[in-house]
Amino acid sequence: MKISFKSSLNAMLLSSVLVASHTALATDKELLDTLLQNGVLTKAQHEKLITQAEEKAPKRTTTKPSGGILEMDWASRIKISGDMRVRYEDKHSDAKGVHESRQRIRARIGLAAKINEDVDVGFRLVTSGGRSTSNQDLEGGFVGKSIFFDRAFIDWHPSFAPGMHVIAGKIKQPWYGIKQGLIWDTDVNPEGLAVTYKKDFGQARIKTTAGYFIVEDGKNLVEKGENNGFSEDQKMFHAGISGEMKITDKVKGSLGFNAFIYDDAVGNDKKNLNTDAEIYSVAGKVDIKTGLMPIKVYGQYAVNVAASDHSQNTAWLAGIGTKFKNFSLDYNYRDTQEYAVVDIFNDSDFAEGNTGSRGHKIKVGYKISKNFFSSVSYYASKVYGPNNIDNDEINILHVDFKAKF
């Protein structure tokens, strides 16, 4: 029996269609249409094979992926970061006749998750759990170290208001600062509600902030049996505005103004004093790129207009820093009068957190390798003022090794 080349070709095409049952639907239809035109398939056979191809084709869906793909999608919306620091500390206090040294550690690990386009959440775990420190002493006995939440928050940034964030919980300081601890230790994380808004204007970016924070729960401030509800909480109100701007290709600067208003007198941990607090602050920084190395110049001034003693109600700080290859250098001088700031929140390292203090801080850093650093910091301070009869000199040395991830 004689078989034509055309018949053989059509038979091969039909066989390919029947075997390749998982090919794309569009390709199946093209092949079946060709076989129908060449008379290899009847119309009924053609329709039957088209139906089968459609049933085997992947279904289009708008639902989220499942299984491993879904798990990967969730993982892509989570970010984990943290750091580990090992510190040697040496401290001298002349008036108290104290010379002590200790080894300390600080571990922090945080998680941030994108819930949807408008909502993020986050928390961070740290060693220790004081107001303004997360260090733990290596004090022997091989005992375990405490872990606490120092941040836990919801960040709502609605798409209908670009640039706005509403953040509630235990949060990172939302206001502008130069991170030198004149008013706020960098480890302090306020508790309450903050609203921030950013907007660009050409080369400048403006940020406004407002907040309502709980300084002390009412149940700790009133006698047992009395009203200890929300109205009895000791509160702090904040408002601020800041801006940053690229002045030239080699110079950029930032400037910020903040107000911190407490609704009641605030206790002073170091000297057992109480003072009303309505603190206004202005701070700024200028970054300059030079041919040899960058230079930063920064400063801050604060005044407590509600202080009980207006001769002891101001604080100021000025500093300069630079980098060269793997080295960094930073120096600042500060003078914090006795009622200028709230000493349960300011830098706990400088003068051991005492107000009525002045002195120097110098820090030399070195980048050992990627995400691994060392630094040496020295604080030379003098405690003075009407409630510091001894005029104590406190000198502290820190040698740190820090790894980040």
C-alpha positions in Angstrom: 0.0 0.0 0.0 1.4 3.4 -1.0 1.4 6.1 1.7 1.9 9.7 0.6 4.4 12.0 2.3 1.5 14.4 3.2 -0.4 11.6 5.0 2.7 10.5 6.9 3.3 14.1 8.0 -0.2 14.6 9.2 -0.1 11.3 11.2 3.1 12.5 12.9 1.5 15.8 13.8 -1.5 14.0 15.2 0.7 11.8 17.3 2.7 14.8 18.6 -0.5 16.4 19.8 -1.8 13.3 21.6 1.6 12.7 23.3 2.3 16.4 24.3 -0.7 16.7 26.5 0.9 19.3 28.7 1.9 21.8 26.0 0.5 25.3 26.1 -3.2 25.7 25.0 -2.4 28.1 22.2 0.0 25.7 20.6 -2.5 22.8 20.9 -5.1 24.8 19.1 -2.8 25.7 16.2 -1.8 22.1 15.6 -5.4 20.8 15.8 -6.6 23.5 13.4 -3.9 22.5 10.9 -4.9 18.8 11.2 -8.5 19.7 10.6 -7.7 21.7 7.5 -5.6 18.8 6.1 -8.4 16.4 6.6 -6.7 14.3 9.2 -9.3 15.1 11.8 -13.0 15.3 11.5 -14.8 18.3 13.0 -16.1 16.1 15.9 -12.6 14.9 16.6 -11.3 18.4 16.5 -13.8 19.7 19.0 -13.2 16.8 21.3 -9.4 17.4 21.4 -9.9 21.1 21.8 -12.0 20.4 24.9 -9.4 18.1 26.3 -6.6 20.6 25.8 -8.6 23.3 27.6 -9.2 21.0 30.6 -5.5 20.3 30.9 -4.4 23.9 30.5 -3.3 25.8 33.7 -6.2 27.8 35.2 -5.7 31.6 35.5 -6.4 32.7 39.0 -6.3 35.9 41.1 -5.8 34.1 44.4 -2.5 34.1 46.2 0.0 31.3 45.6 0.1 28.4 48.0 2.5 26.0 49.5 6.2 26.8 49.1 5.5 29.9 46.9 3.2 31.3 49.5 5.8 30.7 52.2 8.5 32.5 50.1 6.1 35.4 49.6 5.6 35.7 53.4 9.4 35.5 54.1 10.1 38.2 51.6 8.0 40.6 53.7 10.0 40.0 56.9 13.3 41.6 57.8 15.5 40.5 60.7 18.4 42.7 61.9 20.4 43.1 65.1 23.8 43.5 66.7 26.0 42.1 69.4 28.5 44.2 71.4 31.1 43.1 73.9 32.5 46.0 76.1 35.2 46.6 78.7 34.5 49.5 81.0 36.8 51.3 83.4 35.5 54.0 85.7 37.0 56.5 88.1 35.0 58.7 90.5 37.4 60.9 92.5 34.9 62.2 95.2 33.5 58.7 95.8 37.0 57.1 95.7 35.7 54.6 93.2 37.8 52.8 90.7 36.0 49.9 89.1 36.1 47.9 85.9 33.6 45.4 84.4 32.9 43.4 81.3 29.5 43.9 79.7 27.5 42.6 76.7 24.6 43.9 74.7 22.6 41.8 72.3 19.7 43.1 70.2 17.6 41.4 67.6 14.6 43.0 65.8 12.0 41.9 63.4 10.0 44.1 61.0 7.1 42.7 59.0 5.1 44.2 56.1 1.5 43.2 56.8 0.1 45.0 53.7 0.7 48.1 51.6 -0.4 50.3 54.5 0.7 48.6 57.7 4.1 47.4 59.1 4.7 45.9 62.6 7.9 45.4 64.5 9.5 44.4 67.7 13.0 44.2 69.2 14.4 42.0 71.9 17.4 43.2 74.0 19.5 42.1 76.9 18.6 43.8 80.2 15.7 46.1 80.3 16.4 49.5 82.0 15.1 52.8 80.7 18.2 53.8 79.0 20.5 50.9 78.8 20.5 47.4 77.4 23.9 46.3 78.9 24.3 43.2 81.0 27.4 42.7 83.3 29.4 39.5 83.0 29.4 39.1 86.8 30.3 35.5 87.2 28.3 32.5 88.3 27.5 31.7 84.7 23.9 32.8 85.2 21.6 33.6 82.4 21.0 37.1 81.2 17.6 38.8 81.0 15.8 39.5 77.8 13.2 42.3 77.3 11.2 43.9 74.6 12.5 47.4 74.1 10.4 48.0 70.9 6.9 46.7 69.9 4.8 48.8 67.6 2.4 49.1 64.7 3.2 51.6 61.9 0.2 52.7 59.8 1.2 54.7 56.7 -2.1 54.9 54.7 -1.8 55.1 50.9 -4.3 58.0 50.8 -1.8 60.2 52.8 1.7 59.7 51.2 4.5 60.6 53.6 2.4 60.2 56.8 3.1 57.6 59.5 1.0 56.8 62.6 3.1 54.8 65.0 1.8 53.3 68.3 3.3 51.2 71.0 6.9 51.2 72.3 8.7 53.0 69.4 12.0 54.4 68.2 12.4 58.1 69.0 10.4 59.8 66.2 11.9 63.3 66.7 15.0 64.8 65.1 18.2 64.4 67.0 22.0 64.2 66.7 22.3 61.0 68.7 24.6 62.3 71.4 22.4 62.0 74.4 22.1 65.6 75.5 18.4 65.2 76.2 17.7 61.6 75.1 19.9 58.5 75.5 19.9 56.6 72.2 18.6 53.5 74.1 15.4 55.2 75.3 12.4 54.1 73.4 9.2 56.1 74.3 5.8 54.5 74.8 2.7 56.0 73.3 1.6 57.4 70.0 3.4 59.5 67.3 2.4 61.0 64.0 5.1 61.9 61.5 4.9 63.5 58.0 7.6 64.0 55.4 7.5 66.0 52.2 10.1 66.9 49.6 10.5 70.5 48.4 13.1 70.4 45.6 16.5 69.8 47.3 15.0 69.9 50.8 13.0 67.4 52.8 10.8 68.6 55.7 9.6 66.4 58.5 7.0 67.2 61.2 6.4 65.1 64.3 3.9 65.1 67.1 3.5 62.6 70.0 1.7 61.7 73.1 3.7 59.5 75.5 3.2 57.8 78.9 6.0 58.7 81.3 4.6 56.9 84.3 1.4 54.8 84.7 -1.2 56.4 87.0 -1.3 53.3 89.2 2.2 54.1 90.4 1.4 57.7 91.1 -1.7 57.6 93.3 -2.5 55.9 96.6 -4.1 52.5 96.7 -7.9 52.8 96.4 -7.9 56.1 94.6 -8.6 56.7 90.9 -5.7 55.3 89.0 -7.2 55.5 85.5 -5.9 57.0 82.3 -6.3 60.5 83.5 -3.8 59.9 86.3 -1.0 58.9 84.0 2.0 61.2 83.9 2.3 62.3 80.2 4.7 64.0 77.9 3.6 65.9 74.8 6.0 66.4 71.8 6.0 68.6 68.7 8.8 69.1 66.3 9.9 70.1 62.8 13.1 69.4 61.0 14.6 69.7 57.6 17.5 68.4 55.6 18.9 69.9 52.5 21.7 69.4 49.9 23.3 72.8 49.8 26.0 71.9 47.2 27.4 68.7 45.7 29.8 68.6 48.7 27.7 70.1 51.5 24.5 69.0 53.1 22.9 70.1 56.3 20.0 69.4 58.7 18.3 71.4 61.4 15.5 70.5 63.8 13.4 72.1 66.6 11.7 70.1 69.3 9.4 70.7 72.2 8.9 68.2 75.1 6.3 69.2 77.6 5.6 67.2 80.7 2.2 67.6 82.5 3.7 67.1 86.0 6.9 67.4 87.9 9.5 64.8 86.9 11.6 62.9 89.4 15.4 63.2 89.3 17.0 59.8 89.9 20.5 61.0 90.6 19.9 63.7 93.2 16.3 63.1 94.5 15.1 66.3 93.0 11.8 67.1 91.3 11.3 69.7 88.6 8.7 70.8 86.1 9.8 70.2 82.6 9.0 72.1 79.4 12.1 71.6 77.3 12.7 73.3 74.0 15.7 72.3 71.8 17.3 73.2 68.5 19.9 70.9 66.9 21.8 70.8 63.6 24.5 69.1 61.6 26.5 69.9 58.5 28.3 67.3 56.4 31.2 68.4 54.2 33.0 66.3 51.6 36.6 67.4 51.2 39.3 66.0 49.0 41.0 64.1 51.8 38.2 63.1 54.2 34.6 64.0 55.1 33.9 66.3 58.0 30.8 66.6 60.1 30.1 69.5 62.5 27.1 69.3 64.9 25.5 71.0 67.9 22.5 71.2 70.1 21.0 73.7 72.6 18.2 73.0 75.1 16.4 75.1 77.7 13.8 74.0 80.3 11.6 77.1 80.7 9.6 75.5 83.5 12.6 74.7 85.7 12.4 75.8 89.3 15.8 77.4 89.1 16.3 79.5 85.9 20.0 79.9 86.6 20.4 76.1 86.1 18.1 75.4 83.2 20.2 75.2 80.0 22.3 72.6 78.2 24.4 72.7 75.1 26.7 70.5 73.1 29.1 71.0 70.2 31.1 68.4 68.3 33.1 67.5 65.2 33.9 64.2 63.5 35.6 62.7 60.5 36.5 59.4 58.7 39.6 58.2 57.0 39.7 54.8 55.3 38.6 52.3 58.0 39.1 54.8 60.9 36.6 57.3 62.4 37.1 60.0 64.9 34.5 62.0 66.9 34.8 64.6 69.7 32.2 66.7 71.5 32.0 68.9 74.6 28.8 69.5 76.6 27.5 71.5 79.6 24.2 70.3 81.1 23.0 72.5 84.0 21.1 70.8 86.8 17.5 71.4 85.8 18.1 71.6 82.0 17.0 68.0 81.1 15.3 65.0 82.8 18.2 62.9 84.0 16.3 59.6 83.8 16.3 59.9 80.0 19.6 61.6 79.1 22.9 59.9 78.2 23.5 57.4 81.0 27.3 57.1 80.1 28.3 60.7 80.3 28.9 61.7 84.0 26.8 58.6 84.8 23.8 60.4 83.7 24.1 63.3 86.2 22.8 66.7 85.3 24.9 69.6 86.6 27.8 68.2 84.6 30.2 69.3 81.9 33.1 67.7 80.0 34.5 65.9 77.0 33.8 62.8 75.0 36.2 61.4 72.4 35.6 58.3 70.3 38.0 56.5 67.9 36.5 53.7 65.7 37.9 51.2 63.4 36.1 48.9 60.8 37.8 45.5 61.2 35.9 43.8 58.4 32.4 43.9 56.9 29.8 44.5 59.6 32.5 44.1 62.3 33.8 47.2 64.3 35.9 48.2 67.2 36.0 51.5 69.1 37.5 53.2 72.1 35.5 56.0 73.9 36.6 58.2 76.7 34.4 60.4 78.9 36.0 63.1 81.0 33.4 64.9 83.0 33.0 67.0 86.1 29.8 67.1 88.1 29.1 70.6 89.6 26.1 72.8 90.7 24.3 73.7 93.9 23.4 70.1 94.7 26.9 68.7 94.0 29.0 69.8 96.9 31.8 67.3 96.1 32.3 68.5 92.6 33.0 65.0 91.5 35.2 64.1 88.5 34.0 61.0 86.7 36.1 59.5 83.9 34.9 56.5 82.0 36.7 54.3 79.3 34.8 52.0 77.0 36.5 49.5 74.7 33.9 47.9 72.4 33.7 45.2 69.7 30.5 45.2 67.8 29.1 42.9 65.1 26.0 43.8 63.0 23.6 41.8 60.9 
